[in-house]
């Protein structure tokens, strides 16, 4: 299983677009990769992020409020991972990357708000080479991160 950005780079970020292109080129050459997921947000998750951050007087990245993220319909989401228990680590990782200047507000966001806003991750399955495995197939189960 591989997780990457969609072809739009999630919010048009040029580095994310290049990551998508490189990952998909590698996947094309790797027959053993059975599934590819791209990160996604639904309109509900965007609205919730805006409300939570607003209630905490926390700034959100400009790309989130400027409509640069193209939300997917709820029914397009194939997997959801609850990562709130490791959200602080995720926030520190963002802070460690000097290239994340468009995400300075994420670094400054109170950790409990960050965890609620960015701790639930959604994924859309864009490549599935496994064939029909039927109901009950949960690729995130072994990670113990299944959420809602």
KEDO-818934 format. One line per field, with one value per atom (N, C-alpha, C, O): residue in one letter; atom name; x, y negated, z. Coordinates in Angstrom, 1 decimal. Each point is the difference from the previous one (the first is absolute). Layout:
N
rest <- [A_...] .
atom <- [CA_...] .
u <- [X_...] .
v <- [Y_...] .
w <- [Z_...] .
//
This chain:
148
rest <- [X_X_X_X_X_X_X_X_X_X_X_X_X_X_X_X_X_X_X_X_X_X_X_X_X_X_X_X_X_X_X_X_X_X_X_X_X_X_X_X_X_X_X_X_X_X_X_X_X_X_X_X_X_X_X_X_X_X_X_X_X_X_X_X_X_X_X_X_X_X_X_X_X_X_X_X_X_X_X_X_X_X_X_X_X_X_X_X_X_X_X_X_X_X_X_X_X_X_X_X_X_X_X_X_X_X_X_X_X_X_X_X_X_X_X_X_X_X_X_X_X_X_X_X_X_X_X_X_X_X_X_X_X_X_X_X_X_X_X_X_X_X_X_X_X_X_X_X_X_X_X_X_X_X_X_X_X_X_X_X_X_X_X_X_X_X_X_X_X_X_X_X_X_X_X_X_X_X_X_X_X_X_X_X_X_X_X_X_X_X_X_X_X_X_X_X_X_X_X_X_X_X_X_X_X_X_X_X_X_X_X_X_X_X_X_X_X_X_X_X_X_X_X_X_X_X_X_X_X_X_X_X_X_X_X_X_X_X_X_X_X_X_X_X_X_X_X_X_X_X_X_X_X_X_X_X_X_X_X_X_X_X_X_X_X_X_X_X_X_X_X_X_X_X_X_X_X_X_X_X_X_X_X_X_X_X_X_X_X_X_X_X_X_X_X_X_X_X_X_X_X_X_X_X_X_X_X_X_X_X_X_X_X_X_X_X_X_X_X_X_X_X_X_X_X_X_X_X_X_X_X_X_X_X_X_X_X_X_X_X_X_X_X_X_X_X_X_X_X_X_X_X_X_X_X_X_X_X_X_X_X_X_X_X_X_X_X_X_X_X_X_X_X_X_X_X_X_X_X_X_X_X_X_X_X_X_X_X_X_X_X_X_X_X_X_X_X_X_X_X_X_X_X_X_X_X_X_X_X_X_X_X_X_X_X_X_X_X_X_X_X_X_X_X_X_X_X_X_X_X_X_X_X_X_X_X_X_X_X_X_X_X_X_X_X_X_X_X_X_X_X_X_X_X_X_X_X_X_X_X_X_X_X_X_X_X_X_X_X_X_X_X_X_X_X_X_X_X_X_X_X_X_X_X_X_X_X_X_X_X_X_X_X_X_X_X_X_X_X_X_X_X_X_X_X_X_X_X_X_X_X_X_X_X_X_X_X_X_X_X_X_X_X_X_X_X_X_X_X_X_X_X_X_X_X_X_X_X_X_X_X_X_X_X_X_X_X_X_X_X_X_X_X_X_X_X_X_X_X_X_X_X_X_X_X_X_X_X_X_X_X_X_X_X_X_X_X_X_X_X_X_X_X_X_X_X_X_X_X_X_X_X] .
atom <- [N_CA_C_O_N_CA_C_O_N_CA_C_O_N_CA_C_O_N_CA_C_O_N_CA_C_O_N_CA_C_O_N_CA_C_O_N_CA_C_O_N_CA_C_O_N_CA_C_O_N_CA_C_O_N_CA_C_O_N_CA_C_O_N_CA_C_O_N_CA_C_O_N_CA_C_O_N_CA_C_O_N_CA_C_O_N_CA_C_O_N_CA_C_O_N_CA_C_O_N_CA_C_O_N_CA_C_O_N_CA_C_O_N_CA_C_O_N_CA_C_O_N_CA_C_O_N_CA_C_O_N_CA_C_O_N_CA_C_O_N_CA_C_O_N_CA_C_O_N_CA_C_O_N_CA_C_O_N_CA_C_O_N_CA_C_O_N_CA_C_O_N_CA_C_O_N_CA_C_O_N_CA_C_O_N_CA_C_O_N_CA_C_O_N_CA_C_O_N_CA_C_O_N_CA_C_O_N_CA_C_O_N_CA_C_O_N_CA_C_O_N_CA_C_O_N_CA_C_O_N_CA_C_O_N_CA_C_O_N_CA_C_O_N_CA_C_O_N_CA_C_O_N_CA_C_O_N_CA_C_O_N_CA_C_O_N_CA_C_O_N_CA_C_O_N_CA_C_O_N_CA_C_O_N_CA_C_O_N_CA_C_O_N_CA_C_O_N_CA_C_O_N_CA_C_O_N_CA_C_O_N_CA_C_O_N_CA_C_O_N_CA_C_O_N_CA_C_O_N_CA_C_O_N_CA_C_O_N_CA_C_O_N_CA_C_O_N_CA_C_O_N_CA_C_O_N_CA_C_O_N_CA_C_O_N_CA_C_O_N_CA_C_O_N_CA_C_O_N_CA_C_O_N_CA_C_O_N_CA_C_O_N_CA_C_O_N_CA_C_O_N_CA_C_O_N_CA_C_O_N_CA_C_O_N_CA_C_O_N_CA_C_O_N_CA_C_O_N_CA_C_O_N_CA_C_O_N_CA_C_O_N_CA_C_O_N_CA_C_O_N_CA_C_O_N_CA_C_O_N_CA_C_O_N_CA_C_O_N_CA_C_O_N_CA_C_O_N_CA_C_O_N_CA_C_O_N_CA_C_O_N_CA_C_O_N_CA_C_O_N_CA_C_O_N_CA_C_O_N_CA_C_O_N_CA_C_O_N_CA_C_O_N_CA_C_O_N_CA_C_O_N_CA_C_O_N_CA_C_O_N_CA_C_O_N_CA_C_O_N_CA_C_O_N_CA_C_O_N_CA_C_O_N_CA_C_O_N_CA_C_O_N_CA_C_O_N_CA_C_O_N_CA_C_O_N_CA_C_O_N_CA_C_O_N_CA_C_O_N_CA_C_O_N_CA_C_O_N_CA_C_O_N_CA_C_O_N_CA_C_O_N_CA_C_O_N_CA_C_O_N_CA_C_O_N_CA_C_O_N_CA_C_O_N_CA_C_O_N_CA_C_O_N_CA_C_O_N_CA_C_O_N_CA_C_O] .
u <- [0.8_-0.8_0.9_1.0_-1.4_0.8_-1.0_-1.2_1.6_-0.9_0.8_1.2_-1.9_0.7_-1.1_-1.1_1.5_-0.9_-0.7_0.5_-1.6_-0.7_0.7_0.9_-1.3_0.7_-0.1_0.8_-1.7_-0.1_0.9_0.0_0.8_0.9_-0.7_0.5_-1.8_-0.8_-0.6_-1.2_2.1_-0.5_0.8_0.1_0.5_0.7_1.5_0.7_-0.3_1.4_0.9_-0.1_1.1_0.8_0.8_0.2_0.3_0.8_-0.9_0.4_-1.6_-1.0_-0.4_-0.1_0.0_-0.3_1.2_-0.3_1.5_1.1_0.2_0.3_-0.7_0.0_-1.0_0.3_-1.5_-1.0_0.6_-0.1_0.7_0.5_1.1_0.0_0.9_1.1_-0.5_0.4_-1.4_-0.5_-0.8_0.2_-1.0_-0.8_0.9_-0.3_1.4_1.0_0.6_0.2_0.2_0.6_-1.0_0.4_-1.6_-1.1_-0.2_-0.2_0.3_-0.2_1.0_-0.2_1.4_1.1_0.1_0.8_-1.6_0.0_-1.2_-1.1_1.1_-1.1_-0.5_-1.2_2.1_-0.4_-0.8_-0.6_0.5_-0.9_-1.4_-0.4_-0.4_-1.4_-1.0_-1.0_1.3_-1.0_0.7_1.1_-1.8_0.5_-1.2_-1.1_1.4_-1.0_0.5_1.2_-2.1_0.4_-0.7_-1.2_1.8_-0.6_-1.1_0.0_-1.0_-1.2_-0.7_0.2_-1.0_-0.8_-1.4_-0.2_-0.8_-1.4_-0.4_0.7_-1.8_-0.5_-0.3_0.3_-0.8_-0.3_1.2_0.1_1.0_1.3_0.6_0.6_-0.8_0.5_-0.8_0.6_-1.9_-0.9_0.3_0.0_0.2_0.3_1.4_0.1_0.9_1.3_-0.2_0.6_-1.4_-0.2_-0.7_0.4_-1.4_-0.7_0.8_0.0_0.8_0.8_1.1_0.3_0.3_1.1_-0.6_0.6_-1.7_-0.7_-0.4_0.2_-0.7_-0.4_1.2_-0.1_1.3_1.2_0.8_1.1_-1.6_0.7_1.4_0.9_-0.9_1.2_0.0_-1.0_2.1_0.1_0.1_0.7_-1.3_0.2_0.9_0.1_0.5_0.8_-0.9_-1.1_1.7_-0.7_-0.6_-1.1_1.8_-0.5_-1.3_-0.8_0.6_-1.3_-1.2_-1.1_1.3_-1.1_-0.2_-1.0_2.0_-0.1_-0.6_-0.1_-0.4_-0.7_1.0_-0.4_1.6_1.0_-0.1_0.4_-1.0_-0.2_-1.3_-1.1_1.1_-1.2_-0.6_0.5_-1.6_-0.5_-0.6_-0.5_0.5_-0.6_-1.3_-0.2_-0.7_-1.3_0.3_0.9_-1.8_0.2_0.1_0.8_-1.6_-0.1_1.3_0.2_0.6_1.3_1.1_1.0_-1.2_1.0_0.0_-1.0_2.2_0.1_0.5_-0.4_1.2_0.6_0.1_0.2_-0.3_0.1_0.9_-0.1_1.1_1.0_-0.1_0.2_-0.4_0.0_1.5_0.5_0.1_1.4_0.2_1.1_-2.2_0.1_1.0_0.7_-0.4_0.9_1.5_0.8_-0.6_1.4_0.0_0.9_-2.0_-0.1_1.2_0.4_0.0_1.1_1.3_0.7_-0.5_1.2_-0.2_1.0_-2.1_-0.3_0.2_0.6_-1.0_0.1_1.5_0.5_0.3_1.4_0.7_1.0_-1.4_0.5_-0.2_1.0_-2.1_-0.3_1.0_0.5_-0.3_0.8_1.5_0.7_-0.3_1.4_0.4_1.1_-2.1_0.3_-0.1_-1.0_2.2_0.1_-0.8_-0.4_0.1_-0.8_-1.5_-0.7_0.3_-1.4_-0.4_-0.8_1.3_-0.4_-1.5_-0.5_-0.1_-1.5_-0.8_-1.2_1.9_-0.7_0.5_-0.2_0.7_0.4_-1.1_0.2_-1.4_-1.1_-0.3_-0.5_0.9_-0.2_1.0_-0.3_1.5_1.0_-0.4_0.2_-0.9_-0.4_-1.3_-0.4_-0.3_-1.4_0.2_0.9_-1.8_0.0_-0.1_-0.8_1.7_0.0_-1.3_-0.3_-0.6_-1.3_-0.9_-0.8_1.0_-0.8_0.5_-0.7_2.1_0.6_-0.5_-0.3_0.3_-0.4_-1.4_-0.3_-0.6_-1.4_-0.2_-0.8_1.6_-0.2_0.7_-0.5_1.7_0.8_0.3_0.9_-1.5_0.2_-0.8_0.3_-1.3_-0.8_0.3_-0.2_0.8_0.4_-0.9_-0.4_0.2_-0.9_0.8_0.9_-1.2_0.7_-1.0_-1.0_1.4_-0.8_0.9_1.2_-1.7_0.7_0.0_-1.0_2.2_0.1_0.6_-0.1_0.6_0.5_-0.2_0.5_-1.1_-0.2_0.3_-0.8_1.9_0.4_-0.3_0.4_-1.2_-0.2_-1.1_-0.1_-0.8_-1.2_-1.0_0.1_-1.2_-1.1_0.3_0.0_0.2_0.2_-1.2_0.0_-1.1_-1.2_-0.1_1.0_-2.0_-0.3_1.0_0.5_-0.2_0.8_1.5_0.8_-0.4_1.4_0.3_-0.6_1.5_0.3_1.5_0.7_-0.1_1.4_0.7_1.2_-2.0_0.5_-0.1_0.6_-1.2_-0.3_1.3_0.2_0.8_1.2_0.8_0.9_-1.2_0.6_-0.6_0.5_-1.7_-0.8_-0.4_-0.1_-0.1_-0.3_-1.4_-0.2_-0.6_-1.3_-0.8_-0.1_-0.5_-0.8_-1.3_-0.5_-0.1_-1.3_0.0_-1.0] .
v <- [1.2_-1.2_-1.2_-0.1_-0.9_-1.3_-1.1_0.1_-1.1_-1.2_-1.2_-0.1_-0.7_-1.2_-1.1_0.1_-1.2_-1.1_0.3_0.8_-1.4_0.1_-0.8_-0.7_0.8_-0.7_-1.5_-0.8_0.3_-1.5_-0.4_-1.2_2.1_-0.3_-0.4_-0.7_1.2_-0.3_-1.4_-0.2_-0.8_-1.4_-0.8_-1.2_1.9_-0.6_-0.3_-0.6_1.2_-0.2_0.6_1.2_-1.9_0.5_1.2_1.0_-1.0_1.2_1.2_1.1_-1.3_1.2_0.5_1.2_-2.1_0.5_0.8_1.1_-1.5_0.8_1.3_1.0_-1.0_1.3_0.9_1.2_-1.7_0.9_0.6_1.2_-2.0_0.4_1.1_1.0_-1.3_1.0_1.3_1.1_-1.2_1.2_0.8_1.3_-1.9_0.8_0.6_1.1_-1.8_0.6_1.2_1.0_-1.1_1.2_1.1_1.2_-1.5_1.1_0.7_1.2_-2.0_0.6_1.1_0.9_-1.1_0.9_1.1_1.0_-1.1_1.0_0.8_-0.4_1.6_0.9_0.4_0.4_-0.4_0.5_-1.0_0.4_-1.7_-0.9_0.3_-0.1_0.4_0.4_-1.1_0.0_-1.0_-1.1_-1.3_-0.1_-1.0_-1.3_-0.9_0.1_-0.8_-0.9_-1.4_-0.3_-0.7_-1.4_-0.6_0.4_-1.4_-0.7_-0.9_-0.5_0.4_-0.8_-0.6_0.4_-1.4_-0.6_-0.1_-0.2_0.4_-0.2_-1.5_-0.6_0.2_-1.4_0.0_-1.1_2.1_0.1_-0.2_-0.7_1.4_-0.1_-1.4_-0.5_-0.1_-1.4_-1.0_-0.8_1.0_-0.8_0.2_-1.0_2.2_0.3_-0.6_-0.6_0.6_-0.6_-1.5_-0.6_0.0_-1.4_-0.4_-1.0_1.8_-0.3_0.2_-0.8_1.9_0.3_-1.1_-0.4_0.1_-1.0_-1.4_-0.7_0.4_-1.3_-0.1_-1.0_2.1_0.0_-0.1_-0.5_0.9_-0.1_-1.2_-0.2_-0.6_-1.2_0.4_-0.8_1.9_0.5_-0.2_0.2_-0.6_-0.3_1.4_0.9_-0.9_1.2_-0.4_-1.2_2.1_-0.3_-0.7_0.4_-1.3_-0.8_1.0_-0.3_1.4_0.9_0.6_0.4_-0.2_0.6_-0.9_0.4_-1.7_-0.9_-0.6_-0.6_0.7_-0.6_0.9_-0.4_1.5_0.9_0.7_0.5_-0.3_0.7_1.5_0.7_-0.3_1.5_0.3_-0.7_1.6_0.4_1.2_1.1_-1.3_1.1_1.1_-0.2_1.4_1.1_0.3_-0.3_0.9_0.4_1.0_0.8_-0.8_1.0_1.4_0.8_-0.5_1.4_0.4_1.2_-2.2_0.3_0.5_0.5_-0.8_0.3_1.5_0.6_0.1_1.4_0.4_1.1_-1.9_0.4_-1.3_-1.1_1.3_-1.0_0.5_1.1_-2.0_0.4_-1.0_-1.2_1.6_-0.8_-0.1_1.0_-2.1_-0.2_-1.0_-0.5_0.3_-1.1_0.4_-1.0_2.2_0.4_-0.3_-0.1_-0.1_-0.4_-1.4_-0.3_-0.5_-1.3_-0.9_-0.8_0.9_-0.9_0.3_-0.9_2.2_0.4_-0.6_-0.5_0.6_-0.5_-1.6_-0.5_-0.2_-1.4_-0.4_-0.9_1.7_-0.2_0.2_-0.6_1.6_0.3_-1.1_-0.4_-0.2_-1.2_-1.1_-0.7_0.5_-1.1_0.2_-0.9_2.2_0.3_-0.3_0.0_-0.2_-0.2_-1.5_-0.6_0.1_-1.5_-0.3_-1.2_2.1_-0.2_-0.2_-0.3_0.5_0.0_-1.5_-0.1_-0.9_-1.3_-0.3_-0.9_1.6_-0.2_0.7_-0.1_0.7_0.7_-0.5_0.7_-1.9_-0.6_0.0_0.3_-0.5_0.0_1.4_0.1_0.9_1.4_0.2_0.6_-1.2_0.1_-0.8_0.5_-1.6_-0.9_0.4_-0.5_1.4_0.4_0.7_0.9_-1.1_0.8_1.5_0.4_0.4_1.4_0.7_0.9_-1.3_0.7_-0.3_0.8_-2.0_-0.4_0.7_0.5_-0.5_0.7_1.4_0.5_0.2_1.4_0.2_1.0_-1.9_0.2_-0.4_0.6_-1.6_-0.5_1.0_0.3_0.1_0.8_1.4_0.7_-0.3_1.4_1.1_1.2_-1.6_1.0_-0.1_-1.1_2.1_0.0_0.8_1.1_-1.6_0.7_0.3_-0.8_1.9_0.5_0.5_0.6_-0.8_0.5_1.0_-0.3_1.5_1.0_-0.3_0.0_-0.2_-0.4_1.2_-0.1_1.1_1.1_1.3_0.0_1.0_1.2_1.2_0.3_0.4_1.1_1.3_1.1_-1.0_1.2_0.9_1.2_-1.8_0.7_-0.1_-0.8_1.5_-0.1_0.9_1.2_-1.9_0.8_0.1_0.7_-1.5_0.1_-0.9_-0.7_0.9_-0.9_0.4_1.1_-2.1_0.3_-0.3_0.1_-0.4_-0.4_-1.3_-1.0_0.9_-1.3_-0.1_0.5_-1.3_-0.1_-0.7_0.1_-0.9_-0.7_0.7_-0.4_1.6_0.7_0.4_-0.1_0.5_0.5_-1.2_0.2_-1.4_-1.2_-0.4_-0.8_1.3_-0.4_-1.5_-0.6_0.1_-1.5_-0.2_-1.2_2.1_-0.1_-1.0_0.0_-1.0_-1.0_-0.2_0.9_-2.1_-0.3_-1.4_-0.4] .
w <- [0.0_0.0_0.0_0.7_-1.5_-0.1_0.2_-0.5_1.2_0.2_-0.5_0.2_-1.0_-0.6_-0.1_0.5_-1.2_-0.3_-1.3_-0.8_0.6_-1.3_-1.0_0.3_-1.5_-1.1_0.1_-0.6_1.4_0.3_1.1_0.4_0.2_1.1_1.3_0.8_-0.6_1.1_0.0_0.2_-0.3_-0.1_-1.0_0.1_-1.0_-1.1_0.3_-0.7_1.8_0.4_-1.0_-0.3_-0.3_-1.1_0.4_-0.8_2.1_0.5_0.1_-0.4_0.8_0.1_-1.3_-0.2_-0.8_-1.4_-0.5_-0.6_0.9_-0.5_0.8_-0.6_1.8_0.8_-0.6_-0.2_-0.2_-0.6_-1.3_-0.2_-0.6_-1.3_0.2_-0.7_1.6_0.3_0.5_-0.4_1.4_0.6_-1.0_-0.1_-0.7_-1.0_-1.1_-0.5_0.1_-0.9_0.6_-0.7_2.0_0.7_0.1_-0.2_0.6_0.1_-1.3_-0.1_-1.0_-1.3_-0.3_-0.8_1.3_-0.2_1.1_-0.2_1.2_1.1_0.0_0.6_-1.1_-0.1_1.4_0.2_0.8_1.3_0.8_1.0_-1.5_0.7_-0.4_-1.2_2.2_-0.4_0.1_-0.7_1.6_0.2_0.1_0.6_-1.1_0.2_0.5_-0.6_1.7_0.5_-0.1_0.1_-0.3_0.1_1.2_0.3_0.3_1.1_-0.5_-1.1_2.0_-0.5_1.2_1.2_-1.5_1.0_-0.6_-1.2_2.1_-0.4_0.3_0.8_-1.3_0.4_1.5_0.6_-0.1_1.4_0.8_1.1_-1.5_0.8_-0.1_0.9_-2.1_-0.1_0.9_0.7_-0.8_0.8_1.5_0.8_-0.4_1.4_0.4_1.1_-1.9_0.2_0.2_0.9_-1.8_0.1_1.3_0.7_-0.3_1.3_1.2_0.9_-0.9_1.2_0.2_1.1_-2.2_0.0_0.4_0.8_-1.3_0.3_1.4_0.7_-0.1_1.4_0.9_1.1_-1.5_0.8_-0.4_0.5_-1.4_-0.5_-0.6_0.2_-0.8_-0.6_-1.5_-0.6_0.1_-1.5_-0.7_0.5_-1.7_-0.9_-1.1_-0.3_-0.4_-1.2_-1.0_-0.2_-0.5_-1.0_-1.1_-0.5_0.2_-1.0_0.4_-0.9_2.2_0.4_-0.1_-0.4_0.8_-0.1_-1.4_-0.2_-0.6_-1.4_-1.0_-1.2_1.6_-1.0_-0.9_-1.1_1.5_-0.8_0.1_-0.9_2.0_0.2_-0.7_0.3_-1.2_-0.7_0.8_-0.1_0.8_0.9_-0.9_-1.1_1.6_-0.6_0.7_1.1_-1.9_0.7_1.1_-0.1_1.1_1.1_-0.5_0.5_-1.5_-0.5_-0.8_-0.3_0.0_-0.8_1.0_-0.5_1.8_1.0_0.2_0.3_-0.6_0.2_1.4_0.5_0.0_1.3_0.9_-0.5_1.8_1.0_1.1_0.5_-0.2_1.1_1.1_-0.3_1.5_1.2_0.5_0.6_-0.9_0.4_1.1_0.2_0.5_1.1_1.1_0.5_-0.3_1.1_-0.4_0.8_-2.1_-0.5_-0.6_-0.7_0.9_-0.6_0.4_-0.8_2.1_0.4_-0.8_-0.3_0.1_-0.9_-1.4_-0.6_0.1_-1.4_0.0_-0.9_2.0_0.0_0.1_-0.6_1.4_0.1_-1.3_-0.4_-0.4_-1.3_-0.9_-0.8_0.8_-0.9_0.4_-0.8_2.1_0.5_-0.4_-0.1_0.0_-0.4_-1.4_-0.3_-0.6_-1.4_-0.3_0.0_-0.3_-0.4_-1.2_-0.2_-0.7_-1.2_0.3_-0.9_2.1_0.3_0.5_0.9_-1.6_0.3_-0.1_0.7_-1.6_-0.2_1.1_0.0_0.9_1.1_1.3_1.0_-0.9_1.3_1.0_1.2_-1.6_0.9_0.6_1.2_-1.9_0.6_1.2_1.0_-1.1_1.0_1.2_1.2_-1.4_1.1_0.6_1.1_-1.7_0.5_1.3_0.1_0.8_1.3_-0.3_-0.9_1.5_-0.3_0.0_-0.8_1.8_0.1_-1.2_-0.4_-0.1_-1.2_-1.2_-0.8_0.7_-1.1_-0.1_-1.1_2.3_0.0_-0.5_-0.7_1.1_-0.4_-1.5_-0.7_0.2_-1.4_-0.9_-1.1_1.4_-1.0_0.5_-0.6_1.7_0.5_-0.6_0.2_-1.0_-0.7_-1.5_-0.6_0.0_-1.4_-0.8_0.4_-1.6_-1.0_-1.3_-0.4_-0.2_-1.1_-1.1_0.3_-1.5_-1.2_-0.7_-0.3_0.1_-0.7_-1.5_-0.7_0.1_-1.4_-0.9_-1.2_1.9_-0.7_0.8_1.2_-1.7_0.7_-0.9_-0.9_1.0_-0.8_0.6_-0.5_1.6_0.7_-0.5_0.3_-1.1_-0.3_1.1_0.9_-1.0_0.9_1.2_-0.1_1.3_1.2_0.9_1.0_-1.4_0.8_1.2_0.2_0.5_1.2_1.1_0.1_0.7_1.2_-0.3_1.0_-2.2_-0.3_0.6_-0.4_1.3_0.7_0.0_0.8_-1.8_-0.1_1.2_0.2_0.5_1.2_1.3_1.0_-1.0_1.2_0.7_1.2_-2.0_0.6_0.6_0.9_-1.3_0.6_1.3_0.7_-0.5_1.2_0.0_1.1_-2.3_-0.1_-0.6_-0.4_0.3_-0.6_0.8_1.2_-1.9_0.7_-0.6_-0.7_0.9_-0.6_-0.5_-0.6] .
//
